Amino acid sequence: MAAKDIFLTLLINLIWGFNVIVAKYGVGQIPPILFTFLRFAIVAAILLPVLRIHRGQMHAIIFVAITTGCIHFTLTYKGLAMAADVSSVAIAMQLGIPFATVLSMVFLGEKIRLWRWLGLLMAFGGIMLISFDPHVFAYRNALFLVVLGSLFGASGLLVAKKLKGVGVFELQSWIAMISWPLLLGMSLVTEPGQFAVLQQADLLVWGAVLYTALAASVLAHSAMYYLIQRYDLSLVMPTFLLATVFAVIFGVTMLDDQLTMRMMVGGSCTLLGVLLILMRQVRKPGTATPPAAT
């Protein structure tokens, strides 16, 4: 992976790590489907000028939009709203990474060699050390929703990987444009009192909405699609485990969460695992897929 892409990966992880805290606050004040609708409505408005029809690929684009946009975020945010423990939700979110890795092997024929498997196991094992607590299963229903959302998200990424000539901002535009009407309809049916909630929302809530729309979607998710167009999913996805490490760091520094030995050991293990994955790629530069047009 090129140095600029490694830097981009770190930036994505920083944004997503902070986004867990921001989104948890947001869905604590605004119903989760309504919160997701607001996120994608803003993204759709911003990226409308780049929207283009791609003949022969629209069915795939619609599938990506519904799975990685509407379904993935609805399930994830509903689970986040239901769970009191943010770290347990963070670990469930990361299950999209092994899902995507296995799917890339089965459907894309990507080969994962021993060292990448070792790095993946180290990175994911570190996340388990950080996030797994005995009381985690107190939120079984919330975790089930998040895990299911991770599976849908991984399925959408698999199809997004195969798109040709679709720019990263175009794809984000389609995801937002297709998702927001569906989310609005679901919110109107299942979440009464939306207008009263929005009237009572303070500036921090609207800041959370803007952050998830601008930083997490327009910047970080677009950058992620750029990376998966250039590299194997089995290389890119494990690097996003760092987001949970950053989420723990933000929790300790901003929310006064307790820094434990388990957090330090788990974070070090994840960092070493991701470093191992990236270093093996540097030594074998021929494994990357050709860049797609952006």
C-alpha positions in Angstrom: 0.0 0.0 0.0 1.4 3.4 -1.0 2.4 5.8 1.8 -0.3 8.3 0.9 -2.9 5.5 1.1 -1.6 4.4 4.5 -2.0 8.0 5.7 -5.5 8.0 4.2 -6.3 4.7 6.1 -5.2 6.3 9.4 -7.4 9.3 8.7 -10.4 7.1 8.0 -9.9 5.3 11.3 -9.6 8.5 13.3 -12.8 9.8 11.8 -14.7 6.5 12.4 -13.3 6.1 15.9 -14.7 9.5 16.9 -17.9 8.8 14.9 -18.8 6.0 17.3 -19.0 8.5 20.2 -20.7 11.2 18.1 -23.3 8.8 16.7 -24.1 7.4 20.1 -24.9 10.9 21.3 -26.9 11.6 18.2 -29.1 8.5 18.4 -29.6 9.2 22.1 -31.4 12.4 21.2 -32.9 11.6 17.8 -34.6 8.3 16.8 -32.0 6.2 14.9 -33.8 5.9 11.6 -34.5 9.7 11.6 -30.9 10.4 12.5 -29.8 8.2 9.5 -32.2 9.9 7.2 -30.8 13.3 8.2 -27.3 12.1 7.5 -28.0 10.8 4.0 -30.2 13.8 3.1 -27.3 16.1 3.8 -24.9 13.9 1.8 -27.4 13.7 -1.1 -27.8 17.5 -1.2 -24.0 18.1 -1.2 -23.1 15.4 -3.8 -26.1 15.9 -6.1 -23.9 17.7 -8.8 -21.8 14.5 -9.3 -24.7 12.1 -9.7 -24.4 10.2 -13.0 -26.2 7.3 -14.7 -24.0 4.3 -15.3 -25.7 2.1 -17.8 -25.3 -1.6 -17.2 -24.3 -1.0 -13.6 -27.3 0.6 -12.0 -28.7 -2.6 -10.6 -25.4 -3.2 -8.8 -25.3 0.5 -7.6 -28.8 0.2 -6.2 -27.8 -3.0 -4.4 -24.8 -1.3 -2.9 -26.8 1.7 -1.9 -29.5 -0.3 -0.1 -27.2 -2.7 1.6 -24.3 -0.4 2.7 -26.5 2.6 3.1 -30.1 2.1 4.2 -30.0 -1.4 5.7 -26.5 -1.3 7.2 -26.9 2.1 9.0 -30.5 1.5 10.1 -29.5 -1.7 11.8 -26.3 -0.3 13.2 -27.8 2.9 14.6 -30.8 1.1 16.1 -28.4 -1.3 17.8 -26.3 1.6 19.0 -29.4 3.3 20.4 -30.4 0.2 22.3 -27.1 -0.6 23.8 -25.8 1.2 26.9 -22.2 -0.2 26.3 -20.5 1.5 23.4 -17.5 -0.8 23.4 -19.7 -3.9 22.9 -21.3 -2.2 19.8 -17.9 -1.2 18.5 -16.7 -4.9 18.5 -19.9 -6.0 16.7 -19.4 -3.3 14.1 -15.9 -4.8 13.3 -17.4 -8.1 12.4 -18.0 -6.6 8.9 -14.2 -7.0 8.4 -14.0 -10.8 8.7 -17.3 -11.0 6.8 -15.8 -9.0 3.9 -12.6 -11.0 4.0 -14.3 -14.3 3.7 -16.7 -13.1 1.0 -13.8 -11.7 -1.0 -12.2 -15.2 -0.9 -15.4 -17.0 -1.9 -16.7 -14.6 -4.6 -13.7 -12.6 -5.8 -11.1 -15.3 -5.6 -8.7 -13.2 -3.5 -6.0 -15.3 -1.9 -5.1 -14.6 1.7 -1.7 -16.0 2.6 -0.4 -17.0 6.1 1.1 -13.7 7.1 -2.1 -11.8 6.3 -4.2 -14.3 8.2 -1.8 -13.9 11.1 -2.1 -10.1 11.0 -5.9 -10.3 10.7 -6.1 -12.7 13.7 -3.8 -10.4 15.8 -5.7 -7.3 14.9 -9.1 -8.8 15.6 -7.9 -10.5 18.7 -6.7 -7.1 20.0 -10.2 -5.7 19.5 -11.7 -8.7 21.4 -9.3 -7.9 24.3 -10.4 -4.3 24.3 -14.1 -4.7 24.0 -15.2 -8.0 25.4 -16.7 -7.7 28.9 -18.8 -10.3 30.8 -21.8 -8.1 30.6 -21.7 -7.7 26.9 -24.4 -10.2 26.3 -26.8 -8.1 28.3 -27.4 -6.3 25.0 -27.9 -9.4 22.9 -30.7 -7.8 20.7 -28.7 -4.7 20.1 -25.6 -6.7 19.1 -27.6 -9.0 16.8 -28.8 -5.9 14.9 -25.3 -4.5 14.6 -23.9 -7.9 13.5 -26.6 -8.3 10.9 -25.9 -4.7 9.7 -22.2 -5.6 9.4 -23.1 -8.6 7.2 -25.2 -6.4 4.9 -22.5 -3.8 4.7 -19.9 -6.4 3.8 -22.1 -7.8 1.1 -22.5 -4.3 -0.4 -18.7 -3.8 -0.4 -18.3 -7.0 -2.3 -20.4 -5.6 -5.2 -18.9 -2.1 -4.9 -15.5 -3.7 -5.5 -16.7 -4.9 -8.9 -18.0 -1.6 -10.1 -16.1 0.0 -13.1 -15.7 3.6 -13.8 -17.9 4.8 -10.9 -16.1 7.6 -8.9 -16.1 7.4 -5.2 -18.2 10.6 -4.8 -20.6 9.4 -7.4 -21.1 6.2 -5.5 -21.6 8.0 -2.2 -24.1 10.3 -4.0 -26.1 7.3 -5.2 -26.0 5.6 -1.8 -27.4 8.8 -0.2 -29.9 9.5 -2.9 -31.4 6.0 -2.8 -31.3 5.7 0.9 -32.9 8.9 2.2 -36.4 8.4 0.7 -36.5 4.8 2.1 -35.3 6.0 5.5 -37.8 8.9 5.6 -40.6 6.5 4.9 -39.5 4.0 7.6 -39.1 6.8 10.1 -42.6 8.2 9.4 -44.1 4.8 9.9 -42.1 3.6 12.9 -40.9 6.7 14.8 -43.7 9.0 15.8 -43.1 12.6 16.8 -40.2 13.4 14.5 -40.9 17.1 14.2 -41.2 17.6 17.9 -37.8 15.9 18.4 -36.1 18.0 15.7 -37.5 21.2 17.3 -36.0 20.2 20.7 -32.6 19.2 19.2 -29.7 21.3 20.5 -26.6 22.5 18.6 -24.6 19.4 19.7 -27.2 17.1 18.1 -27.0 19.0 14.8 -23.3 18.9 15.1 -23.4 15.1 15.4 -25.6 14.9 12.3 -23.2 17.1 10.4 -20.2 15.2 11.5 -21.6 11.8 10.5 -22.7 13.3 7.1 -19.6 15.4 6.2 -16.7 13.6 8.0 -17.9 10.0 8.2 -19.8 9.8 4.9 -18.5 12.3 2.4 -14.8 12.1 3.5 -14.2 8.8 5.3 -16.6 6.5 3.4 -15.6 8.0 0.0 -12.0 7.4 0.9 -12.8 3.8 1.9 -14.4 3.2 -1.5 -11.3 4.7 -3.2 -9.1 2.2 -1.3 -11.2 -0.9 -2.0 -11.1 0.0 -5.7 -7.3 0.0 -5.6 -6.5 -2.9 -3.3 -7.8 -6.3 -2.3 -10.6 -6.2 0.3 -8.6 -8.7 2.4 -5.8 -6.1 2.7 -7.9 -3.0 3.2 -10.6 -4.2 5.6 -8.4 -5.4 8.5 -6.8 -2.0 8.7 -10.1 -0.5 9.7 -9.9 -2.4 13.0 -7.9 0.6 14.2 -11.1 2.6 14.4 -12.1 0.7 17.6 -8.7 1.5 19.1 -9.2 5.2 18.4 -12.7 4.9 19.8 -11.3 3.6 23.1 -8.7 6.4 23.1 -11.4 9.1 22.5 -13.5 7.5 25.3 -10.6 7.6 27.8 -9.6 11.2 26.9 -13.1 12.7 26.3 -15.5 10.7 28.4 -13.2 9.8 31.3 -13.4 6.0 30.5 -10.9 4.0 32.6 -7.7 3.0 30.7 -7.1 -0.6 31.7 -4.2 -3.0 31.0 -6.6 -5.0 28.7 -7.1 -1.9 26.6 -3.3 -1.2 26.3 -2.5 -4.9 25.5 -5.4 -5.2 23.0 -4.6 -1.9 21.3 -0.9 -2.9 20.9 -1.9 -6.2 19.5 -4.3 -4.6 17.0 -1.6 -2.0 15.9 1.0 -4.8 15.4 -1.5 -6.9 13.4 -2.4 -4.0 11.1 1.3 -3.2 10.7 2.0 -6.8 9.8 -0.7 -6.8 7.1 0.6 -3.5 5.6 4.3 -4.6 5.7 3.6 -7.8 3.9 1.8 -5.8 1.2 4.8 -3.5 0.8 7.1 -6.5 0.3 4.7 -8.0 -2.3 3.5 -4.9 -4.3 2.1 -6.9 -7.2 -1.0 -8.0 -5.2 -3.0 -4.8 -5.6 -5.8 -4.7 -8.1 -5.6 -2.1 -10.9 -7.0 1.3 -9.9 -10.5 2.0 -11.0 -11.4 5.3 -12.6 -12.4 7.9 -10.1 
